[in-house]
Amino acid sequence: MTAEAVASNLLTFVKQSDAVAIICADRPLVSQAIDQTTSVPIVAYVADLPAASRAGFVGTDNWKAGRTAGRLIRQMVRGQARYVP
């Protein structure tokens, strides 16, 4: 589904719903549609959308997952760690 279709469907669903859960890729057009719908809470699943007015996000926090992976790797590596660009 295109970003235009997602944004259009979102604007239609908020007129008929008390809340909306959305699973889609992060696209500026979708974020703009979310920001236009301030009367209905919108929750993003899987991909965290940067829209300021979304009600929440359910999924993996990639920053925390990366820090956890780094900590586990550090515990498994013996000796001095070094950065290799």
C-alpha positions, 0 to 999 in steps of 0.5 A: 500500500502506498503512503498516499493510500495509508494517509487517505485511509487513516483520515477516513478511519479516524472519523469512524473510530475511537482509536486507531492502530497503524502498521506502516513504514515511516513516511512524511505523508503518513506522519502529516496525516497523524498530526492532522488527527488530534481528536483520536489516539493513534498507536504505531506498531512495528515501526515507530512513526515520528509524528508528534501527536501519535499516542504511543508505539508498540514494538522494539526500541532499536536504541535499547536493543543496540545497547543491549547487543553491545553490552553482550558483545563486550561481555563475550570479548576478552581483552581490550576493545577497540574501534575499527572504522 
